[in-house]
Amino acid sequence: MNQSLIPAAKPIIGDEERAAVDAVLRSGMVAQGPQVAAFEEEFAEQLVEGRRCQAVSSGTAGLHVGLLASGVGPGDEVIVPSFTFAATANSVALTGATPVFADIDPDTFCLDPESVRAAVTERTRGVMPVHLYGHPADMVAFEALAAELGLEIYEDAAQAHGASLHGRKVGTWGRFAMFSLYPTKNMTSGEGGMVSCADEAVARMVRLLRNQGMERQYANEVIGLNVRMTDIHAAIGRVQLGKLPAWTARRQANAAFFDEHLTGVVTPPVADGAVHVYHQYTIRVEASERDRMVTALREEHGVGTGVYYPIPNHRLSSLEQYAPAHELPQTEKAAGEVISLPVHPSLSQEDLERVVSGVNAVAKAGA
Ligand SMILES: *Cc1c(COP(=O)(O)O)cnc(C)c1O
């Protein structure tokens, strides 16, 4: 192979981000300060319809303090998907509550409302849908279910900046929602997370928990952590926020090209009323063919791919203690079949064509 590998993901950091960091460093004020405050306001305005936003040091920290701020703790159950990154269930377990795994919808890869209903017990406090790969979970169904059964909604929007359902943005349904700002996500601050909050009570508790339980210096009100974001990271995030709309449009255009030209694989459907922001463009292939195809794409076509996620959370040694008694058939099936193709905004037309011809060739070879 004499061509360079098209990477599965590629963070884009430009001169503007470097200049913004330099300005913060020159100011001498690098910890949480005015950049963080401005980032929170701009993020709220652009992505969550003005909901209060609090910046934290990572997406995982955001889930953790969001759950703590919502009062989740020992004795509670929170229903989560098993087909996601382990941070979803980890954050529930770290509060002392029990993550309860439910199955996914095979089309959207997101939590299935009927499977959630079947998992509800008298201890269920809430449900945490993940907008996986950038596709919104079925929030209309979850809102109805939550109202019917008295549950809270918490959103893991780590992968879904700007996604929406029937015109309403993700991150506006939950008591809180978390967006990750890790380098491979749709936008980054280096490391970081943003927590959008339904009301001032949750927002204030998130602010307290991220800063040692203090609002006024040395007047600690609750037992808290230090999960603050620095102004250095916020300065990067603010520049990226400005670039996000164009990047999202590129991801969507890349996905449309794949939808049109891929053959012999199952392309990702988009639910009615959903705006997908394609953190990942994830196809399905025969499970028996998957690993061969991943290798052939890399070795013969120079196409890097990802498998998110090969092992469902309830089978991980860290989380198997929470494995449900029943099967999660759609979760197992997806874990065996998925391949995520490069869909990031830095792909050239040539790259897109190479991805298509590579996938179509390896799919045909296996048929
Ligand atoms: C990335 C991610 C997280 C964690 O975010 P970090 O910023 O890496 O801590 C949580 N949930 C999902 C679904 C993710 O993709």
The ligand as an ORCA input file, in Angstrom:
! r2SCAN-3c Opt
* xyz 0 1
  C     -16.625     10.527     25.308
  C     -17.812      9.981     26.019
  C     -18.004     10.146     27.402
  C     -16.960     10.714     28.311
  O     -16.481     11.957     27.960
  P     -14.974     12.378     28.372
  O     -14.929     13.828     28.013
  O     -14.053     11.540     27.563
  O     -14.823     12.133     29.832
  C     -19.179      9.683     27.953
  N     -20.128      9.092     27.212
  C     -19.977      8.902     25.897
  C     -21.072      8.246     25.123
  C     -18.803      9.320     25.256
  O     -18.653      9.099     23.947
*
